């Protein structure tokens, strides 16, 4: 599922166009945030140029970006632990949204963890309320709930579709309160002639995303997890340093059940990443879905039978 984020492109353009005020901000922290925002766009900006990329190439770019997003999140965790939310009073208008953007681009756990802090920061004017609204919508969708502000869409084979909205007739009232334009204006970017629905005049059902019914067993690992884990060798360097935990691999399973483009999105180091990739590349799957499927697999080090 690819969620289209109303904020990230606008925030990135805003970042490029604005300049810091004369007020003095912590130079070390500013340098950190500058590095983080560059990394946040390293592959994301390439993947966004869809006219020059096939869907497969775009997916590869985003898997590479996913690994960077995790590293960025670890850096933001440390910054927040030391400074609290790095908002306007600390880092200025130019960098106030960097931490929010990293949180938005990470997994649901990160959004759930920091959403109260973001809401508090927005209430104090430390970060733009419109940006926090996007994260609120993402967090709602993460939990299978209806979004509040209408910022989240889903790119499907039939085109871009709007995720369900709570109390949709009043969505523009909520958007206006946080500084977002009317939903009609926003959706024109995707050639959707949107109008606020009424009981007697609803929007076409095909404009909205409905999760496809899909068997969870369509893609299965041949031999099961234990057979896969049993092939793992505990690297000597990891053993010497008493390293334990999981390596998380993101990959695509093709129509024939062959792994494609595996990439480490959560690392342990000490030779564990390389060993995890070796085992995944040798794994085989059954795939009855009729199409390629993206997966994440966690591999334990050391594996104890």
KACOR-V780854 format. One line per field, one symbol per residue. phi: phi as a letter, one per 20 degrees, with the letter a starting at -180 (. if undefined). burial: 1 if it has 16 or more other ideal C-beta (glycine too) atoms within 10 Angstrom, else 0. A space follows every 50 residues. Layout:
BEGIN
phi = ???
burial = ???
END
This chain:
BEGIN
phi = .deeefefffffffffeecfffgedgffffffffffffffdgdfffffef fdcfgfffffgffffgffgfffffffgffffednffegfecngfdfdffg ffffedfgfffffdggfffffffemebfffffgffgfffffgemdffddm edccedfeofcefgcflggdfffffffdnefgfgfgfffdldefbffcfe cffggffdecgffbffefdcffnnffffffefdfggffffelebqcdddd bddffenefclfbfdbddmlnffffffgfffefccecdfnbfcecccdde cfedf
burial = 00101111001100100000000010001101100110111011011100 00000001111111111111011011101100001111011111111111 11111100011001101100110001111111111111111000001111 11111000011110100100110110010100100110000101000000 00100011100000000010100000011001011001000010101111 11100010100111110101111011101100101010000110001011 10000
END
